[in-house]
Amino acid sequence: MTSAAAKADLCNNLALRKASRYLGATYDKALTPVGLRATQFSILQKLSAHGEMTITTLADMIAMDRTTMASNLKPLAREGLVTVEPSAADRRARVVTLTPDGLARFRAALPLWQAVQDRFEESFGSDEAAQLRASLQAVLDTGFDPWAE
């Protein structure tokens, strides 16, 4: 194996992205019957659990830059699953709210998502899955600031 190939096998970013694409595609496929992608489901899930919030807060919760979050919200707003409106407290901020249709779509998607969760934990191991989530959370605490302006 060449030195470059050996280094490529040690790339944390590549390993994480490969696993992310693999698992993300699995969730996307499972959510197809309700017309959602995994990222959209995660947005609806956060709004369902935490209520309305600014785009910036939602982006921070999902570890996504604000511009990408705004782009991800557009199709959800077009379908009437969320609303995005100026904040009453700060006109520069935009507040995202889950609509009744959005809540209904989230609830319809939940068993599909749960089936993938269960299958993954059965295959990978529930203790290992919990450890993986903890390790991935720790990645977010490594001190990088990828979306700083």
C-alpha positions as CSV (number, residue, x, y, z in Angstrom):
1,M,0.0,0.0,0.0
2,T,1.4,3.4,-0.9
3,S,1.8,6.1,1.7
4,A,-1.0,8.2,0.1
5,A,-3.3,5.2,0.2
6,A,-2.5,4.5,3.8
7,K,-3.2,8.1,4.8
8,A,-6.5,8.0,2.9
9,D,-7.5,5.0,5.0
10,L,-6.8,7.0,8.1
11,C,-8.9,10.1,7.0
12,N,-11.5,10.7,9.7
13,N,-13.5,12.9,7.4
14,L,-13.7,10.2,4.7
15,A,-14.7,7.5,7.2
16,L,-17.4,9.7,8.7
17,R,-18.8,10.8,5.4
18,K,-18.9,7.2,4.0
19,A,-20.8,6.0,7.0
20,S,-23.0,9.1,6.9
21,R,-23.9,8.6,3.2
22,Y,-24.6,4.9,3.8
23,L,-26.8,5.4,6.8
24,G,-28.4,8.6,5.4
25,A,-29.4,6.8,2.2
26,T,-31.0,4.0,4.4
27,Y,-33.1,6.6,6.3
28,D,-33.9,8.5,3.1
29,K,-35.2,5.2,1.5
30,A,-37.3,4.3,4.5
31,L,-38.9,7.8,4.6
32,T,-39.8,7.8,0.9
33,P,-43.4,6.7,1.4
34,V,-44.1,9.9,3.4
35,G,-42.2,12.2,1.0
36,L,-39.4,13.2,3.4
37,R,-35.7,12.9,3.4
38,A,-33.7,12.2,6.6
39,T,-32.6,15.8,7.0
40,Q,-36.2,17.0,6.7
41,F,-37.4,14.4,9.2
42,S,-34.7,15.7,11.6
43,I,-35.9,19.3,11.2
44,L,-39.5,18.3,11.9
45,Q,-38.4,16.1,14.8
46,K,-36.6,19.0,16.5
47,L,-39.5,21.4,15.9
48,S,-41.9,18.8,17.3
49,A,-39.8,18.3,20.4
50,H,-38.8,22.0,21.1
51,G,-41.5,24.1,19.4
52,E,-40.9,27.2,17.3
53,M,-37.3,28.6,17.1
54,T,-35.2,30.8,15.0
55,I,-33.4,29.4,11.9
56,T,-30.1,30.0,13.7
57,T,-31.1,28.0,16.8
58,L,-32.5,25.2,14.6
59,A,-29.3,25.2,12.5
60,D,-27.2,25.0,15.7
61,M,-29.2,22.1,17.1
62,I,-28.7,20.1,13.9
63,A,-25.0,21.2,13.4
64,M,-25.7,22.9,10.1
65,D,-24.8,26.4,8.9
66,R,-27.7,28.9,8.8
67,T,-27.7,29.3,5.0
68,T,-28.0,25.6,4.4
69,M,-30.7,25.3,7.0
70,A,-32.7,28.1,5.3
71,S,-32.3,26.2,2.0
72,N,-33.6,23.0,3.6
73,L,-36.6,24.8,5.0
74,K,-37.8,26.1,1.7
75,P,-39.3,22.8,0.4
76,L,-40.9,22.2,3.8
77,A,-42.5,25.7,3.8
78,R,-43.7,25.2,0.2
79,E,-45.4,22.0,1.3
80,G,-47.0,23.7,4.2
81,L,-45.1,21.6,6.8
82,V,-43.4,24.6,8.4
83,T,-43.8,28.4,8.4
84,V,-40.9,30.8,8.4
85,E,-41.7,34.3,9.5
86,P,-39.9,37.3,10.9
87,S,-39.5,37.3,14.6
88,A,-41.6,39.7,16.6
89,A,-38.7,40.3,19.0
90,D,-36.0,40.8,16.3
91,R,-37.1,41.5,12.7
92,R,-33.7,40.3,11.4
93,A,-34.3,36.8,12.8
94,R,-36.7,34.3,11.2
95,V,-38.8,32.0,13.3
96,V,-39.6,28.5,12.1
97,T,-42.8,26.9,13.3
98,L,-44.2,23.4,12.7
99,T,-47.6,23.5,11.1
100,P,-50.4,20.9,11.9
101,D,-49.7,19.3,8.5
102,G,-46.0,19.2,9.4
103,L,-46.8,17.5,12.7
104,A,-49.1,15.0,10.9
105,R,-46.3,14.2,8.4
106,F,-43.8,13.8,11.2
107,R,-46.1,11.4,13.0
108,A,-46.6,9.4,9.8
109,A,-42.8,9.2,9.3
110,L,-42.0,8.3,12.9
111,P,-42.7,4.5,12.6
112,L,-40.7,4.4,9.4
113,W,-37.8,6.1,11.1
114,Q,-38.2,3.9,14.2
115,A,-38.0,0.7,12.0
116,V,-34.6,1.9,10.7
117,Q,-33.4,2.8,14.2
118,D,-34.4,-0.6,15.5
119,R,-32.9,-2.5,12.5
120,F,-29.6,-0.6,12.9
121,E,-29.4,-1.2,16.6
122,E,-30.2,-4.9,16.1
123,S,-27.5,-5.2,13.5
124,F,-24.9,-2.9,15.0
125,G,-25.7,-3.5,18.7
126,S,-27.6,-1.2,21.0
127,D,-24.7,-0.6,23.3
128,E,-22.4,0.1,20.3
129,A,-25.0,2.4,18.8
130,A,-25.2,4.4,22.1
131,Q,-21.4,4.5,22.2
132,L,-21.3,5.7,18.5
133,R,-23.8,8.5,19.3
134,A,-21.7,9.6,22.3
135,S,-18.5,9.5,20.2
136,L,-20.2,11.5,17.4
137,Q,-21.5,14.0,20.0
138,A,-17.9,14.3,21.3
139,V,-16.8,15.2,17.7
140,L,-19.0,18.3,18.0
141,D,-17.0,19.4,21.1
142,T,-13.6,19.3,19.5
143,G,-13.3,23.1,19.2
144,F,-13.7,23.6,15.5
145,D,-15.9,26.5,14.4
146,P,-16.8,25.6,10.8
147,W,-19.5,28.1,10.3
148,A,-17.9,31.1,11.8
149,E,-18.1,34.2,9.6
